[in-house]
């Protein structure tokens, strides 16, 4: 049992990594592709909601689709704001 303790040191594995004070100013390729996909999904969803809201006959459905389209537009603009190079200077 004593011999095992030479190899296994629990404190070695349980040490916490230091907390990063700010995110890195570089976007990895994987992050870039994810953001590109997320922006595309939000834009497509927004366009579909607004399109089908115009085609719907029921006013309640039109309002629900408009609200959903607005939600996707807000998500799209939020994502876009995060990747805007003009905001990186802050």
C-alpha positions as CSV (number, residue, x, y, z in Angstrom):
1,X,0.0,0.0,0.0
2,X,2.8,2.3,0.7
3,X,4.3,1.7,-2.7
4,X,1.1,2.7,-4.3
5,X,1.2,6.1,-2.6
6,X,4.4,6.9,-4.4
7,X,2.6,6.9,-7.7
8,X,-0.8,8.2,-6.8
9,X,-1.0,11.7,-5.3
10,X,-4.6,12.9,-5.0
11,X,-3.7,16.6,-4.6
12,X,-1.9,16.5,-7.9
13,X,-5.2,15.8,-9.8
14,X,-7.5,17.9,-7.6
15,X,-5.7,21.2,-8.1
16,X,-7.9,23.8,-9.7
17,X,-6.9,25.7,-12.8
18,X,-6.5,29.4,-12.4
19,X,-9.6,31.5,-13.4
20,X,-9.2,33.4,-16.7
21,X,-9.8,37.1,-16.0
22,X,-11.1,37.7,-19.5
23,X,-11.8,35.5,-22.6
24,X,-9.0,35.3,-25.2
25,X,-9.2,37.9,-28.0
26,X,-8.9,35.1,-30.6
27,X,-11.7,32.9,-31.9
28,X,-10.7,29.4,-32.7
29,X,-11.7,27.8,-36.0
30,X,-14.2,25.6,-34.1
31,X,-15.7,28.6,-32.4
32,X,-15.9,30.5,-35.7
33,X,-17.7,27.6,-37.4
34,X,-20.1,27.3,-34.4
35,X,-20.9,31.0,-34.5
36,X,-21.4,31.0,-38.2
37,X,-23.9,28.1,-37.9
38,X,-25.7,29.7,-35.0
39,X,-26.1,33.0,-36.9
40,X,-27.3,31.1,-39.9
41,X,-29.9,29.1,-37.8
42,X,-31.2,32.3,-36.2
43,X,-31.4,34.1,-39.5
44,X,-33.2,31.2,-41.2
45,X,-35.6,30.8,-38.3
46,X,-36.4,34.5,-38.3
47,X,-37.1,34.6,-42.0
48,X,-39.3,31.6,-41.9
49,X,-41.3,32.9,-38.9
50,X,-41.9,36.3,-40.6
51,X,-42.8,34.6,-43.9
52,X,-45.3,32.2,-42.4
53,X,-46.8,35.0,-40.2
54,X,-47.7,36.8,-43.5
55,X,-49.3,33.6,-44.9
56,X,-51.3,32.7,-41.7
57,X,-55.0,33.4,-41.7
58,X,-55.5,33.2,-37.9
59,X,-54.5,36.5,-36.1
60,X,-53.3,34.5,-33.0
61,X,-51.0,32.4,-35.1
62,X,-49.7,35.5,-36.9
63,X,-48.9,37.2,-33.6
64,X,-47.2,34.0,-32.3
65,X,-45.1,33.7,-35.4
66,X,-44.2,37.4,-35.3
67,X,-43.2,37.2,-31.6
68,X,-41.1,34.1,-32.4
69,X,-39.5,35.9,-35.4
70,X,-38.7,38.8,-33.1
71,X,-37.1,36.5,-30.6
72,X,-34.9,34.9,-33.4
73,X,-34.0,38.4,-34.6
74,X,-32.9,39.4,-31.1
75,X,-30.8,36.3,-30.8
76,X,-29.2,37.0,-34.2
77,X,-28.4,40.6,-33.3
78,X,-27.0,39.5,-29.9
79,X,-24.6,37.0,-31.6
80,X,-23.7,39.5,-34.2
81,X,-22.9,42.1,-31.5
82,X,-20.5,39.7,-29.9
83,X,-18.5,39.0,-33.0
84,X,-18.5,42.7,-34.2
85,X,-14.9,43.8,-34.4
86,X,-15.9,47.3,-33.3
87,X,-17.0,45.9,-29.9
88,X,-13.6,44.1,-29.4
89,X,-11.9,47.4,-28.5
90,X,-13.9,47.6,-25.2
